[in-house]
Amino acid sequence: MKTRVLSAVALLPILLVIVLVLPAWATATLFAAAGAVAAYELLYRTGLVKNRRLVIYAMVMAVLVAFWSLRQDVNLAAIGLLAYLCLLLGEMLLAHAKLRFEKICLCMAAGVLLPYLLCALVRIRAMYAGMDPAQNTLGKYYILIAFIIAFSADSGAYFVGRALGKHKLAPVISPNKTVEGALGGVASAVVLMLLYGLILDKSFGFDVIYWYGIIYGVLGALISMLGDLSFSVIKRQVNIKDYGNLIPGHGGVLDRFDSMMLVAPLVELLLRMLTFAVPMAGVG
């Protein structure tokens, strides 16, 4: 527990500087690296795919997905996706039927699907790129929403579960998670979203729709738990404790960002459909 806290204290300021202070390309670089490591963890660390060339292809593809997310160039992404699929299918043909199609599907998931989901953070950060220079940094206010939901839901579930937890939520998948903890996670996400809305309203001049904040908090917390439990199922199936040891006390990228894989694209979608906070003129 002590190692976990120290790692969080050391890494959180670095993470916040990269995603909030530095330009959007720095966020893309960070999650390009995270996506590559996640692809390696899902394929090689789990033992699901031991072909090193396939793992390298997936890692490179994950990096490209991050920068395509920054540019949001649909044509370039389509070309890259087709080339990657052809490369994987070519490997299957060269293996003379020894490379099973399931491995190809896993490489598509590791190299394209998971990076695309995680890189919703990049797309959120770059949401106003190319617009009025006074507004092109607004993505930094929105990217925080995903982090607030994911981390408040996780922390709320942990502390409420430890204090009040009696009824197991998923005893086979994750014995320590409780129904009470899950409710605490939802409540924490809602409270933090409303508090963040208040800060945006009073300190930064945003027009905030607080009811939308409640929707963000509830849906975000629920989907955060789904992501957490789903990646826990994979670990149980391949009989590993953690996906990696990159972050002391936290495991690997997939251990730390499992819930973010679903929270980030949900927030991206909600921002386009139910904008929680609208910047007033001159906010940037």
GINORTA-V401606 format. One record per residue. RES is the residue in one small letter. PSI is psi in whole degrees, -180 to 180 (none if undefined). OMEGA is omega in degrees with one decimal (* if undefined). Layout:
BEGIN
[[RES & PSI & OMEGA] [RES & PSI & OMEGA]]
END
This chain:
BEGIN
[[m & -41 & -179.3] [k & -44 & 179.0] [t & -40 & 180.0] [r & -45 & -179.0] [v & -44 & -179.3] [l & -40 & 178.7] [s & -43 & 179.8] [a & -43 & -179.8] [v & -37 & -178.0] [a & -39 & -172.2] [l & -30 & -175.9] [l & -46 & 178.6] [p & -38 & 178.8] [i & -45 & 179.2] [l & -45 & -177.9] [l & -38 & 178.2] [v & -43 & -177.3] [i & -44 & -173.2] [v & -18 & -175.9] [l & -34 & -173.1] [v & -46 & -177.4] [l & 164 & -179.7] [p & 167 & -176.7] [a & -30 & -179.5] [w & -29 & 177.9] [a & -39 & 175.3] [t & -42 & 178.3] [a & -41 & 179.2] [t & -43 & 179.1] [l & -48 & -176.0] [f & -15 & 168.1] [a & -45 & 177.6] [a & -43 & 179.5] [a & -41 & 179.3] [g & -40 & 178.5] [a & -44 & 178.6] [v & -41 & 179.0] [a & -40 & 178.0] [a & -43 & 177.2] [y & -45 & -178.9] [e & -46 & -176.9] [l & -37 & -176.3] [l & -57 & -169.7] [y & -46 & -177.6] [r & -32 & 178.6] [t & -17 & -176.2] [g & 5 & -178.2] [l & -35 & 177.4] [v & 115 & -178.1] [k & -3 & 176.9] [n & 112 & -172.3] [r & -34 & 178.1] [r & -43 & 178.8] [l & -39 & 179.0] [v & -43 & 178.9] [i & -42 & 177.3] [y & -45 & -177.8] [a & -39 & -180.0] [m & -43 & 177.9] [v & -42 & -179.9] [m & -39 & 179.1] [a & -40 & 177.6] [v & -45 & -179.5] [l & -39 & 179.4] [v & -39 & -179.5] [a & -43 & -177.7] [f & -27 & 171.7] [w & -35 & 177.2] [s & -35 & 178.5] [l & -45 & -178.1] [r & -26 & -177.8] [q & 45 & 177.9] [d & 102 & -175.3] [v & -41 & -177.9] [n & -45 & 179.5] [l & -41 & 179.0] [a & -40 & 180.0] [a & -41 & 177.9] [i & -46 & -179.9] [g & -42 & 179.6] [l & -44 & 179.1] [l & -43 & 179.6] [a & -42 & 179.6] [y & -44 & 179.3] [l & -42 & 178.5] [c & -39 & 178.4] [l & -45 & 179.9] [l & -43 & 179.0] [l & -34 & 175.4] [g & -40 & 176.2] [e & -38 & 178.8] [m & -41 & 179.1] [l & -42 & 179.7] [l & -26 & 179.8] [a & -2 & 177.3] [h & 53 & 174.3] [a & 3 & 178.0] [k & -24 & 177.1] [l & 113 & -173.8] [r & 152 & -177.5] [f & -29 & 178.0] [e & -35 & 178.7] [k & -37 & 177.9] [i & -43 & 178.7] [c & -40 & 177.4] [l & -39 & 178.9] [c & -34 & 175.6] [m & -41 & 179.1] [a & -44 & -176.2] [a & -36 & -175.0] [g & -23 & -175.3] [v & -57 & -171.5] [l & -56 & -177.2] [l & -44 & 175.7] [p & -38 & 179.2] [y & -42 & 178.9] [l & -49 & -178.7] [l & -36 & -176.5] [c & 7 & 165.4] [a & -29 & 176.4] [l & -39 & 177.8] [v & -43 & -179.3] [r & -36 & 176.7] [i & -45 & -178.6] [r & -33 & -177.6] [a & 17 & -172.5] [m & -34 & -177.9] [y & 13 & -179.9] [a & 137 & 178.3] [g & -7 & 178.1] [m & -165 & 178.2] [d & 128 & -179.8] [p & -27 & 179.3] [a & -16 & -177.1] [q & -2 & -171.5] [n & 2 & 174.6] [t & 11 & -177.1] [l & -23 & 179.6] [g & -25 & -179.4] [k & -30 & 177.4] [y & -33 & -176.1] [y & -35 & -178.6] [i & -29 & 178.6] [l & -27 & -179.3] [i & -45 & -179.4] [a & -43 & 179.6] [f & -41 & 179.9] [i & -46 & -178.4] [i & -51 & -175.6] [a & -48 & -174.8] [f & -34 & 178.0] [s & -38 & 177.6] [a & -43 & -179.6] [d & -47 & -178.3] [s & -43 & 179.0] [g & -42 & 179.0] [a & -39 & -178.3] [y & -52 & -174.3] [f & -40 & 177.7] [v & -39 & 178.2] [g & -42 & 178.7] [r & -36 & -176.1] [a & -39 & -170.5] [l & -7 & -172.0] [g & 126 & 177.3] [k & -33 & -175.6] [h & 121 & -177.9] [k & 136 & 179.4] [l & -47 & 180.0] [a & 76 & -170.7] [p & -32 & -179.0] [v & -40 & -175.2] [i & -49 & -176.6] [s & 90 & -172.7] [p & -25 & -176.1] [n & -13 & -178.4] [k & 138 & -177.3] [t & 163 & 177.0] [v & -42 & 179.7] [e & -40 & 177.6] [g & -40 & 178.2] [a & -44 & 177.7] [l & -38 & 177.0] [g & -37 & 177.4] [g & -42 & 178.0] [v & -47 & -179.6] [a & -42 & 179.9] [s & -43 & -179.4] [a & -41 & 179.7] [v & -47 & -178.9] [v & -45 & -178.9] [l & -35 & 177.3] [m & -42 & 178.4] [l & -38 & 177.7] [l & -41 & 178.3] [y & -40 & 176.2] [g & -41 & 178.8] [l & -40 & 178.6] [i & -45 & 179.2] [l & -37 & -178.8] [d & -54 & -171.5] [k & -31 & -174.1] [s & -26 & -173.8] [f & 3 & 173.6] [g & 28 & 176.0] [f & 150 & 171.5] [d & 108 & -171.0] [v & 135 & 173.8] [i & 100 & -170.0] [y & -31 & 177.5] [w & -36 & 177.0] [y & -35 & 177.2] [g & -38 & 177.2] [i & -42 & 178.7] [i & -46 & 177.4] [y & -47 & -176.0] [g & -46 & -178.0] [v & -54 & -178.8] [l & -41 & -179.2] [g & -43 & 179.8] [a & -42 & -179.0] [l & -44 & -178.4] [i & -26 & 174.3] [s & -44 & 177.8] [m & -38 & 178.3] [l & -45 & 178.5] [g & -44 & 179.5] [d & -50 & -177.6] [l & -36 & -178.6] [s & -44 & 178.7] [f & -24 & 173.2] [s & -36 & 177.3] [v & -43 & 179.4] [i & -43 & 179.1] [k & -39 & 178.1] [r & -39 & -177.4] [q & -34 & -179.2] [v & 2 & 173.6] [n & 52 & 173.4] [i & 155 & 179.9] [k & -45 & 179.9] [d & 158 & 177.6] [y & -21 & -179.3] [g & -173 & 178.4] [n & 29 & -177.8] [l & -41 & -177.6] [i & 109 & -177.8] [p & 129 & 178.9] [g & -14 & -177.8] [h & -19 & -177.6] [g & -139 & -178.3] [g & -170 & 179.4] [v & -44 & -179.0] [l & -27 & 175.7] [d & -37 & -175.9] [r & -34 & -174.8] [f & 21 & -179.9] [d & -47 & 179.4] [s & -32 & -179.6] [m & -25 & 179.3] [m & -31 & 179.0] [l & -32 & -179.0] [v & -44 & -176.5] [a & -51 & 178.3] [p & -30 & 175.8] [l & -46 & 179.4] [v & -42 & 177.3] [e & -45 & 179.9] [l & -45 & -179.1] [l & -37 & 179.1] [l & -29 & 179.6] [r & -23 & -176.9] [m & -44 & -177.6] [l & 80 & -174.7] [t & 117 & -174.8] [f & -41 & -177.1] [a & 123 & -177.9] [v & 125 & -180.0] [p & 138 & 174.8] [m & 169 & -178.3] [a & 132 & 175.4] [g & -5 & 179.7] [v & 131 & 179.3] [g & none & *]]
END
